[in-house]
Amino acid sequence: MSQPLADRIQTVLALDPQAPAIEFQGRWTTWGELGGIAAGVRELLSVGGLGQGAPVGVVLRNHPALVGALLGVLSAGECIVTVNAAHGDAGLTADIAGLDVPAVVALGTDWARSGVPEAARGALGLQVGLDPAGVSRHPELPRPGPGPFRAEPPGIAVEMLTSGTTGPPKRIPLSYRSFEHAMAAAGEHYASGGGEAQTPRLRSGVAIVSSPLVHMSGLFRTLLNILEGRRIALLERFRVPDFVDAVVRHRPRAVSLVPSALAMVLDADVTPDVFDSVQVVTSGTAHLPVAVQEKFQDRYGVAVLPSYGATEFSGGVAGWSLALHREWSKAKRGSVGRPQRGREVRVVSPDDGEELPAGLQGRIEVRTRGEDWVSTTDLGRVDGDGFVFIDGRTDDVIVRGGFKVTPSDIVHVLREHPAVRDAGVTGIPDQRLGAVPVAVVELHDGADAEPDELLAFVRERVSRYQVPARLMVVDQLPRTPSLKISQPAIRELFDKVDS
């Protein structure tokens, strides 16, 4: 992507205003309609007197009008502050009330929710929609008040919510420069021809986006396809029948599925002919078990390409390309691929921060285009051929009586049991040991296994201190909107049992 982000957005939106851009619930929104919403948001923010880089709360759900709103905020050079529409009314109003932003953008359905206009009192309220496509001031919030509103550091594009897998979601500031680097790196890494992502033109393919816009996977994939001029089939959320319908109708060459969605497609026994057009499936946001990857590849005859990214890097860090997969897939099972162009990955000792030799496990650090190294909370390795392996997280390690327990190690063992579809592990407080691991397990349809049987299976394969103190079998594992297993929700399950 050779142009700055704001310029690129306006260039793409103006290429062919009558052409279809986003399909949603059976209706195509044109590039012109997206551009109209973006221009309307940009104009009303300007008339409202918001200074350059002002924070704008956007109540996000998967909807084309909100994609237009995002493009408008970014093309105005302001900062998107992501707000999750999936909250209950009380949670949503509390979040908006605490933002201290001069403007809030939402669909009419969310403005109509109890307490939302009151929570945004003092801000400019913008309502976006599709019938007709456009933007209007909320009648109760026609202009921003005198403030004071919080200021953003210069150059921040998005305050992005984390997924909240290990604790409450928090917002991480991401710069325009970081987004531009991430978009360029992803375009070059996955393009079939060199420099394909550089040319501003509309493309013939259709990308399917099912991840939520309020999380990095959905936002990044949507923006990347918009900037490349590619049409999008936007799903409200991931459901197997909706996804299958989109694949059959649009026949994409590449699709993106998080690991749990891959497993859901397999469990639904989707027929192989659905994937006749598909060459590759990219998969990120969470650990992809090798068994799931290989089962999907064998059944559907496609290359499954794991990837690694993090919110603080505005998207992807490492991944597989089809060329890498053809050469290395058998030798590098379990790897998330090599660093994307402009990204460097190293492993350091968690104790003293010294860089470790190839193949040794430690804390992952990432550097983008020669800038400073940034520490992550991920444990992993980089082998002698430059392939990255992610083994767990430092922030979910459980210290049990002085012994460190990594939840991913226990999850890996539980997934090996033939009855187990997936599992989640977290720590809960223990008066004597400080903390102990507990596990929640979801079984395959029709399978049967008792907690004692599963604990015995784990006990035979790990050290005594790694065995969960308790194990619960549930119908469905608690997940975040991005389909990651939620550790806070696991802890709540045990709290409810103990209360």
Order of alpha helices (4+ residues) and beta strands (2+ residues): alpha-beta-beta-alpha-beta-alpha-beta-alpha-beta-alpha-alpha-beta-beta-beta-beta-alpha-beta-alpha-beta-alpha-beta-alpha-beta-alpha-beta-beta-alpha-beta-beta-beta-beta-beta-beta-beta-alpha-beta-beta-alpha-beta-alpha
